[in-house]
Amino acid sequence: MGSDINSNDFLNQNGRLEIEKTWDGNILKEREKTQVFFCVSNKGLQVEVNAPFHNDQAPAAPIGELDGLWEYEVVELFLLGAAGQYLEIEIGPHGHYLILLLAGIRQVKKRLQPSHVEIRIKGTRWQATLILPVDQLPLPLSHANAYAIHGHGSSRRYQAAFPVPGERPDFHQPQFFGSLAKC
């Protein structure tokens, strides 16, 4: 036995994040709020998004992985894991996603591919489900934050589950992620 850690020991982690504030802490109106759910099981990490649809212009790129998705309407989930590694999972309402494993602040270790992505727009809201294989996760997960971004120019809105400090939005601040015990 020894000190070996089995990833199965961490397979029942889950959380719910309510994006109900601006990035710097102001309360959002009810219709602006976004919910992000996640669950780790032997099937992998399942992420579900329920967000307002702002009908921002869709990226002029094929559906699928898109670098720079953060420049469009998007919901992002950050999950802090072992040895300071963290996941950045971005999902947009038009079928685009970007999943990065980082090994330090903004230090991309590798891009990851989901095993399943489903995104649908329903009137004034959109929903998404994304599954990432469990062998790609930096287990155990300890902290999380989620963000929603939409709009253009001076009307661009940055929203957060756990607000972050600074003069402008900077979501790569794991020290301000919420403990999974609070999710």
N, C-alpha and C positions, 0 to 999 in steps of 0.2 A: 504494500500500500504506500507507505512513505508520504511524501508531501505532494504527490501528483494531484493536480486539479483537473477534474473532469468537467468539460463544458456542460454536461447534462445537469450539474449542480446549479446552473444559472438559467435554466430553461423556463422558469415560470415568472420571469420579470415582466411587468406590464405597467402601463401608465396612461394617464389622460391629462393632456395639457389644454388649457383654455387660453387662447390668445384673446385677451380682453383689455389690453393696454397698448398705448403707443410704445415705441422702443424706449422712450424716456419716462414712462410711468403715468401718462394721462389715461383716464378711463375711456373706453370706446362705447359707442352706442350699441345697443343690443344687436341690431341688424349687421353690425360690422364684425362681430365676434366669430372666431374660427375655432373649431375643435380638432385636436389631433390625438388619436389613440394609437398605442403601440403595444405589442405583445410578443415576447420571445417564447418560442416553443421548439419542439424538435423539427418542425417544418421550416423554421427560420424566424426572422423578424417580420411581423406583419404590421404595416402602418396604414391607418385609415385617416382620411382628411374629410372634413365637412366645412366648407368655406363659402363666403359670399362670392358670387361671380360678378366681377366688375367690368367684364367685357372689354378688357384692354386688348390691343392689337396682338394677334397671335404671332409667334416667331415665324419668320420666313424660312423654315427648315423642316425637314421631314420629321414626323412623329418619332419619338425615341429619345436617346441620350442627346443632350444639348449643353455644351459648355457655354457659360454666360447666361444661363437661365435666370439667374438672380436679377437680370436687367429687365425682366418681364413680370407679369402677374405670376406669383409663385407662393407656395407655402414651403417652409424649410423646417426640418427637424434635426437637431443636433443631439447626439448621444455620446456622453463621455464614458470611455471604457478603460481597460487595463493599460497600465504603463503610460498614461497621458495621451493615449490614442483616442481619437473621436471620429464619429461618423457625421457627415453632412449629407442629408438626404433632401433633395429639392424636387418638388412635384408641381407642375403647372396644369392649368385647366384644359389646355389644348393637346394633351398627350405627350408632353415632354417631361424628362426627368434628368437628374444628375446626382450621382452617388459617389462621394469621395471618402476614402479612409485617410485621415490625417495623422501624422506621427509627431505632432507639435503644432503650434499656432501657424496656420496657413501653409503647413508643410505637407503637401499631398504625397502620400505614400503610394496609393494606387486608386484607380477608378474601379468601381464595382458595378456589376450588372444584376438587376433584379431577375428573379425567376418568374415573376408575374407582375403586370401593371394593368390596372383598369381605371379609366377616368371617364366620368360622365357629367355633363352639364344638365341641370334640372331647373329651368326657369332662372331664378335669381341666386341660385346656389350651385356649387359643384362639389362632387364627391370623388374620392380616389381611394384605391386600395393598391398597395405595393408590398411585395414579399421579397425579402433578401435572404438567401440561403444562410443557415446558421453558421456554417464554417467560415463565413466572411466577417463575422462579428468580433469586435474586441472585448470579449467577455472577461469579467463581469461588467455590466453596465452600472454606473453609479449615479450619474446626474444627466439632466436633459434640459433643453430649452426649445421653443418653437417660435417661428416668426412667420408673418404674412406680409407680403409686399405687393403693392399695386399702384397704378397711376403713373403720370409722366411729369417730368420737369418739376416745377415748384409745387405741383399737386401730388407728387409721389408720397405715398404713405408707408411707414415702416411700423409694424406692430409686433408685440412680443408677449409671450406667456410670463417670462421673468424679465423685466426691463434691465437695460444695461447702461452704464454711465458713459459719458464722453460728450464731445461737441457734436458728433454725428454718429449715426448708427454703425456699430461695429459688433457683429454677432459672434466673432471669434474670441470670446471672453469666457472660457469654461469656468473660471472662478465665480461667475455669476449665474451659472446654470442652477436649476433647482434639484435638490436631492430626489431620487426616485421615491423615497419615502413620502414626499409631499405631492407626488403626481397622482 
